[in-house]
Amino acid sequence: MISLADSKNNQVHLDKSMGFAEATQFWNERFDKEEFIFGKEPNEYLVEKAHQHLKPNQKVLCIADGEGRNGVWLAKQGLQVVGFDASDIALTKARQFAKENKVEVEYSFSDTDSFAWHANTYDAVIGIFIQFADAAMRARIFQQAYKATKPGGLFILQGYTPKQLEYKTGGPSLIEHLYTEELIRDLAKEFEILELVSYEKELSEGPRHTGMSAILGLVAQKPN
């Protein structure tokens, strides 16, 4: 089922994983508007961790980068950015956003299963609120992120925890799509976990992610 739960708070999210064409249709309907539904500012957790860990000219991959708020910001920091999304409408907005900011991001029209995850390629892989994945897809994403990261490279992740179901300020309405520290620790077992934190914070990331939120952050490193 697809949940359009709690329209009062603009919570709209997938409740199950979909095939590529189905996902494209779903997300195109969400992104097909003038506004940037997750805002134009980068995710705060990503900004903090990028400043701590990333350096200009490093190569990073943004999973499901949507309208480009994170990928474009990373490119503005001097990083080489590759990104993909299953919505061609979102990518059109992202490419225009990159052009307006005078940066280049190498975007491709893909979902997580069709993207070409080249081994040992990226200094960091970024996954910000990629909670469209069911358990099997989520495991594949972690496996592919590990494969694609260079030795010593990072996987930076942010997502909602189960307490988010009380706030209803964004994210999926099925608990199976939410993150616990135990779940993430198991998925990231091949990495060395540098940080794994759960906390609550007021978010203001466009109309889809606004208000008090229960979130988790991960920084994990692929061993050398």
Summary of the structure (lengths in Angstrom):
residues: 224
radius of gyration: 16.0
end to end distance: 41.9
largest distance: 47.5
contacts: 750
relative contact order: 0.18
helix: 33%
strand: 28%
